[in-house]
Amino acid sequence: MFVSISLALIYRGSKIRTKLLNEIKIKNDALSSINKQLENSLTTIDEQNSLLSLKNEELNNFASIASHDLKAPAKTMNSFANLLREDLADKLTEDNKILLGFIEQGSVNMCTLIDDLLNFARMRSDSLHFEKIQTKNIFDMVILEVKSIIDEKSAIVRIGELPKSIIVDSTKFKQIVLNLITNALKFTHKDDRQVIIEIDYENQDDHHVFHIKDNGIGIAKKHQEKIFSMFKKLNNNSEYNGSGIGLATCGKSALLHNGKLWV
């Protein structure tokens, strides 16, 4: 009696153990299959990242070569214009000199445009180098760079309280500040009114917000979104020169910092 019961319990326990082992095996097989799929996916991602890096390098090389080739004709035109100016110095009329000036300035503008396009094309998030910087130092460097224009226009630049430090790509952040202050000095009224630029800061929901205000010619509300697009120039080139890429580049830099520019 005891023997038969014991055998029955052992038999029943054996069935349960076998069932559990089978379930464990099925789950282990499923887990192995998932791990294999994950390994394949990671391998594919690595391959795609390598291919993307290769393509980016090829694109950079192409852009550099294209930049050099595109600038060559413009530089040649400028060189010939300079030679004509030197060789025919005594024979050139005032109209001739003006026309040569247009050629020279046009070639310089073309080279600047190509450089700006190249810089815009090369801007990617993986090209940023974030570091903690002293905010005031950046603004001081920018003001020093444009000091001659500030003096020429007798402009007043007022800088409010800034954060002691921020974490940014210092080169890109400086480029944004320089472009905005340069624009504030460029797009001024043609009369004798005092040029005033005010720089303020506030923290909004843990976002650094810098305000750069000026009393220049301003931007009509209907154009305030367009100015951050490439080649959107609202003014005549003869009055306000530029490539039309500066604000687009600044806008892209801000986006790469998870920020934005607005008017």
Rosetta blueprint (number, residue, H / E / L):
1 M L
2 F H
3 V H
4 S H
5 I H
6 S H
7 L H
8 A H
9 L H
10 I H
11 Y H
12 R H
13 G H
14 S H
15 K H
16 I H
17 R H
18 T H
19 K H
20 L H
21 L H
22 N H
23 E H
24 I H
25 K H
26 I H
27 K H
28 N H
29 D H
30 A H
31 L H
32 S H
33 S H
34 I H
35 N H
36 K H
37 Q H
38 L H
39 E H
40 N H
41 S H
42 L H
43 T H
44 T H
45 I H
46 D H
47 E H
48 Q H
49 N H
50 S H
51 L H
52 L H
53 S H
54 L H
55 K H
56 N H
57 E H
58 E H
59 L H
60 N H
61 N H
62 F H
63 A H
64 S H
65 I H
66 A H
67 S H
68 H H
69 D H
70 L H
71 K H
72 A H
73 P H
74 A H
75 K H
76 T H
77 M H
78 N H
79 S H
80 F H
81 A H
82 N H
83 L H
84 L H
85 R H
86 E H
87 D H
88 L L
89 A L
90 D L
91 K L
92 L L
93 T L
94 E H
95 D H
96 N H
97 K H
98 I H
99 L H
100 L H
101 G H
102 F H
103 I H
104 E H
105 Q H
106 G H
107 S H
108 V H
109 N H
110 M H
111 C H
112 T H
113 L H
114 I H
115 D H
116 D H
117 L H
118 L H
119 N H
120 F H
121 A H
122 R H
123 M L
124 R L
125 S H
126 D H
127 S H
128 L L
129 H L
130 F E
131 E E
132 K E
133 I E
134 Q E
135 T H
136 K H
137 N H
138 I H
139 F H
140 D H
141 M H
142 V H
143 I H
144 L H
145 E H
146 V L
147 K H
148 S H
149 I H
150 I H
151 D H
152 E H
153 K H
154 S L
155 A L
156 I E
157 V E
158 R E
159 I E
160 G L
161 E L
162 L L
163 P L
164 K L
165 S E
166 I E
167 I E
168 V E
169 D E
170 S H
171 T H
172 K H
173 F H
174 K H
175 Q H
176 I H
177 V H
178 L H
179 N H
180 L H
181 I H
182 T H
183 N H
184 A H
185 L H
186 K H
187 F L
188 T L
189 H L
190 K L
191 D L
192 D L
193 R L
194 Q L
195 V L
196 I E
197 I E
198 E E
199 I E
200 D E
201 Y E
202 E E
203 N E
204 Q E
205 D L
206 D L
207 H E
208 H E
209 V E
210 F E
211 H E
212 I E
213 K E
214 D E
215 N L
216 G L
217 I L
218 G L
219 I L
220 A L
221 K H
222 K H
223 H H
224 Q L
225 E L
226 K H
227 I H
228 F H
229 S L
230 M L
231 F L
232 K L
233 K L
234 L L
235 N L
236 N L
237 N L
238 S L
239 E L
240 Y L
241 N L
242 G L
243 S L
244 G L
245 I L
246 G H
247 L H
248 A H
249 T H
250 C H
251 G H
252 K H
253 S H
254 A H
255 L H
256 L H
257 H L
258 N L
259 G L
260 K L
261 L L
262 W L
263 V L
